[in-house]
Amino acid sequence: MTYSYVPEGVCPREINFELNGDTVEKLSFVGGCNGNLKALSTLINGKTVEEISTLFKGQTCGKKESSCMDQLVISLENALEEAR
């Protein structure tokens, strides 16, 4: 199933991905640091929500309370819960 999430307090305007069970596929970001987010998307595709959460949950960016990757974890956990 395809999901779109509007993150809060970070540069990207949207996070899009598909979940195949608990595995992330076709992850993409709209806005934000283009090169970094493309690289992270490539590395993350094919990983489970739990693997991604373990790596990135709670990370901050500068003085912000969250980060692109923390917002990704929030969106993935919400989508996984919705899918159950």
Secondary structure in CASP SS format (residue, H / E / C, confidence):
PFRMAT SS
TARGET T0000
AUTHOR 0000-0000-0000
METHOD secondary structure of the structure
MODEL  1
M C 1.00
T E 1.00
Y E 1.00
S E 1.00
Y E 1.00
V C 1.00
P C 1.00
E C 1.00
G C 1.00
V C 1.00
C C 1.00
P C 1.00
R C 1.00
E E 1.00
I E 1.00
N E 1.00
F E 1.00
E E 1.00
L E 1.00
N E 1.00
G C 1.00
D C 1.00
T E 1.00
V E 1.00
E E 1.00
K E 1.00
L E 1.00
S E 1.00
F E 1.00
V E 1.00
G C 1.00
G C 1.00
C C 1.00
N H 1.00
G H 1.00
N H 1.00
L H 1.00
K H 1.00
A H 1.00
L H 1.00
S H 1.00
T H 1.00
L H 1.00
I H 1.00
N C 1.00
G C 1.00
K C 1.00
T E 1.00
V H 1.00
E H 1.00
E H 1.00
I H 1.00
S H 1.00
T H 1.00
L H 1.00
F H 1.00
K C 1.00
G C 1.00
Q C 1.00
T C 1.00
C C 1.00
G C 1.00
K C 1.00
K C 1.00
E C 1.00
S C 1.00
S C 1.00
C H 1.00
M H 1.00
D H 1.00
Q H 1.00
L H 1.00
V H 1.00
I H 1.00
S H 1.00
L H 1.00
E H 1.00
N H 1.00
A H 1.00
L H 1.00
E H 1.00
E H 1.00
A H 1.00
R C 1.00
END
